[in-house]
Amino acid sequence: MHDPIATKLEELSATPIACNQPLAAYTSFRIGGPADYLASPTSADQVGSLVRAARDLSLPVTFMGQGTNLLVRDGGVRGLVIRLGPGLARIDVNPPRIRAETGAKVRDLCEAAAEHSLTGLEFAVGIPGTLGGALAMNAGAYGGSIGDLVLEVRAVRTDGESRVFGRDDCAFGYRTSAFRAEGWIALEATLGLAPGDADAIRERHRDYCARRRASQPLDAPSAGSVFKRPAGHFAGPLIESAGLKGTRIGGAQVSEKHANFIINTGGATAADVLALIDLVTARVLEVHGVRLEPEVIVIGEDHAA
Ligand SMILES: Cc1cc2nc3c(=O)[nH]c(=O)nc-3n(C[C@H](O)[C@H](O)[C@H](O)COP(=O)(O)OP(=O)(O)OC[C@H]3O[C@@H](n4cnc5c(N)ncnc54)[C@H](O)[C@@H]3O)c2cc1C
């Protein structure tokens, strides 16, 4: 029998709802308990209807993109999880601007920019995930950050309010933004790039991807850098010089290739990863006197409903 809350959510939002969906399948860590209700909307209107329906049913709302910066606890996520992904991924190029729905992959935006000889986004070519996740996290690499390119973002809040943000309203900071801090769901964004040379753009893509392959454990499930860069230091060398490379708890391991990555060697639980994060934090504080802060976002409950 269909869950009555799911039926009501479907009626109110005109969006298919999946019940009790393991989120491990939707995160790059391949870890995470079930979402009570999971929706993958295919239009901005559906996102608006979903948040209003969840509000009417007093359900908490969590939103995610490709799950490449998330650690979902083993008990899963209560309420409604809205996944902004392939159903909401239109990209329109109007040189030198690119407007895209936030479920678009950053990789595809980089490709679209290269196809139109637009420069400015090359730094992001190896950053997995969606435009929405990149905006929320102000994702960056090699000296660039997505926030630097933003002209405008259209967003809706979990209370149903809509708003258009200019760049200055987005409060972009190091791995943070108004979207994360204030619970806005970014729906669509316009990025401003500059005319460039297609061959030079593709050469930079190759260079950045090669650098990542050489330094990051890209063949194992992970959520990228676990800790933010502490002021005046880099997390990886601090962890490495505290003798922690290769340290394991259950299926979770501090990568041998890059000490600021924790990898899932197979069957890791969120509890394993969280225990390893605690161990690394305590040991780095003890050895170096530096308190590491997680970059990975932890959501959900320790225990099932
Ligand atoms: C191998 C690897 C390498 C990585 N390298 C980098 C790197 O170089 N630089 C870097 O910054 N990050 C890096 N990351 C981390 C991650 O890829 C980025 O943070 C990415 O931008 C997250 O996008 P996502 O779609 O996966 O978001 P998710 O992980 O699904 O979500 C992350 C946060 O964004 C929020 N969010 C998602 N979509 C929206 C939306 N539409 N509106 C509002 N909020 C939203 C979620 O609620 C959550 O708080 C790496 C990760 C991996 C696995």
The ligand as an SDF file (V2000), in Angstrom:
LIG
                    3D

 53 58  0  0  0  0  0  0  0  0999 V2000
   36.7690   13.8650   -5.7820 C   0  0  0  0  0  0  0  0  0  0  0  0
   36.1970   15.1680   -5.2970 C   0  0  0  0  0  0  0  0  0  0  0  0
   36.8840   16.3430   -5.5320 C   0  0  0  0  0  0  0  0  0  0  0  0
   36.3500   17.5750   -5.0760 C   0  0  0  0  0  0  0  0  0  0  0  0
   37.0480   18.7160   -5.3410 N   0  0  0  0  0  0  0  0  0  0  0  0
   36.5350   19.9120   -4.9170 C   0  0  0  0  0  0  0  0  0  0  0  0
   37.2360   21.1250   -5.1840 C   0  0  0  0  0  0  0  0  0  0  0  0
   38.2960   21.1570   -5.8110 O   0  0  0  0  0  0  0  0  0  0  0  0
   36.6950   22.2860   -4.7380 N   0  0  0  0  0  0  0  0  0  0  0  0
   35.5020   22.3160   -4.0630 C   0  0  0  0  0  0  0  0  0  0  0  0
   35.0270   23.4100   -3.6790 O   0  0  0  0  0  0  0  0  0  0  0  0
   34.8170   21.1820   -3.7900 N   0  0  0  0  0  0  0  0  0  0  0  0
   35.3080   19.9820   -4.2070 C   0  0  0  0  0  0  0  0  0  0  0  0
   34.6170   18.8190   -3.9350 N   0  0  0  0  0  0  0  0  0  0  0  0
   33.3780   18.8770   -3.1360 C   0  0  0  0  0  0  0  0  0  0  0  0
   32.0840   18.9730   -3.9750 C   0  0  0  0  0  0  0  0  0  0  0  0
   32.2880   18.4130   -5.2370 O   0  0  0  0  0  0  0  0  0  0  0  0
   31.5880   20.4080   -4.1290 C   0  0  0  0  0  0  0  0  0  0  0  0
   31.3090   20.9810   -2.8760 O   0  0  0  0  0  0  0  0  0  0  0  0
   30.3450   20.4800   -5.0230 C   0  0  0  0  0  0  0  0  0  0  0  0
   30.1450   21.8250   -5.4030 O   0  0  0  0  0  0  0  0  0  0  0  0
   29.0750   19.9460   -4.3490 C   0  0  0  0  0  0  0  0  0  0  0  0
   28.0510   19.8550   -5.3430 O   0  0  0  0  0  0  0  0  0  0  0  0
   26.8730   18.7690   -5.2000 P   0  0  0  0  0  0  0  0  0  0  0  0
   25.9000   18.9970   -6.2940 O   0  0  0  0  0  0  0  0  0  0  0  0
   27.4260   17.4020   -5.1230 O   0  0  0  0  0  0  0  0  0  0  0  0
   26.2330   19.2030   -3.8120 O   0  0  0  0  0  0  0  0  0  0  0  0
   25.7490   18.2850   -2.6040 P   0  0  0  0  0  0  0  0  0  0  0  0
   26.9250   17.5210   -2.0660 O   0  0  0  0  0  0  0  0  0  0  0  0
   24.5790   17.4830   -3.0190 O   0  0  0  0  0  0  0  0  0  0  0  0
   25.2990   19.3740   -1.5530 O   0  0  0  0  0  0  0  0  0  0  0  0
   26.2640   20.1920   -0.9190 C   0  0  0  0  0  0  0  0  0  0  0  0
   25.5380   21.3640   -0.2290 C   0  0  0  0  0  0  0  0  0  0  0  0
   24.9560   22.1600   -1.2290 O   0  0  0  0  0  0  0  0  0  0  0  0
   23.5670   22.3210   -0.9890 C   0  0  0  0  0  0  0  0  0  0  0  0
   22.8990   22.3830   -2.2860 N   0  0  0  0  0  0  0  0  0  0  0  0
   22.9200   21.4880   -3.2900 C   0  0  0  0  0  0  0  0  0  0  0  0
   22.1820   21.9260   -4.3290 N   0  0  0  0  0  0  0  0  0  0  0  0
   21.6760   23.1220   -3.9530 C   0  0  0  0  0  0  0  0  0  0  0  0
   20.8470   24.0760   -4.5820 C   0  0  0  0  0  0  0  0  0  0  0  0
   20.3450   23.8970   -5.8160 N   0  0  0  0  0  0  0  0  0  0  0  0
   20.5320   25.2110   -3.8960 N   0  0  0  0  0  0  0  0  0  0  0  0
   21.0240   25.4380   -2.6610 C   0  0  0  0  0  0  0  0  0  0  0  0
   21.8110   24.5680   -2.0180 N   0  0  0  0  0  0  0  0  0  0  0  0
   22.1350   23.4270   -2.6590 C   0  0  0  0  0  0  0  0  0  0  0  0
   23.1470   21.1010   -0.1820 C   0  0  0  0  0  0  0  0  0  0  0  0
   21.9780   21.3790    0.5910 O   0  0  0  0  0  0  0  0  0  0  0  0
   24.3780   20.9280    0.6900 C   0  0  0  0  0  0  0  0  0  0  0  0
   24.3410   21.8140    1.7850 O   0  0  0  0  0  0  0  0  0  0  0  0
   35.1150   17.5960   -4.3810 C   0  0  0  0  0  0  0  0  0  0  0  0
   34.4310   16.3870   -4.1590 C   0  0  0  0  0  0  0  0  0  0  0  0
   34.9510   15.1850   -4.6250 C   0  0  0  0  0  0  0  0  0  0  0  0
   34.1680   13.9190   -4.3830 C   0  0  0  0  0  0  0  0  0  0  0  0
  1  2  1  0
  2  3  1  0
  2 52  2  0
  3  4  2  0
  4  5  1  0
  4 50  1  0
  5  6  2  0
  6  7  1  0
  6 13  1  0
  7  8  2  0
  7  9  1  0
  9 10  1  0
 10 11  2  0
 10 12  1  0
 12 13  2  0
 13 14  1  0
 14 15  1  0
 14 50  1  0
 15 16  1  0
 16 17  1  0
 16 18  1  0
 18 19  1  0
 18 20  1  0
 20 21  1  0
 20 22  1  0
 22 23  1  0
 23 24  1  0
 24 25  2  0
 24 26  1  0
 24 27  1  0
 27 28  1  0
 28 29  2  0
 28 30  1  0
 28 31  1  0
 31 32  1  0
 32 33  1  0
 33 34  1  0
 33 48  1  0
 34 35  1  0
 35 36  1  0
 35 46  1  0
 36 37  1  0
 36 45  1  0
 37 38  2  0
 38 39  1  0
 39 40  1  0
 39 45  2  0
 40 41  1  0
 40 42  2  0
 42 43  1  0
 43 44  2  0
 44 45  1  0
 46 47  1  0
 46 48  1  0
 48 49  1  0
 50 51  2  0
 51 52  1  0
 52 53  1  0
M  END
$$$$
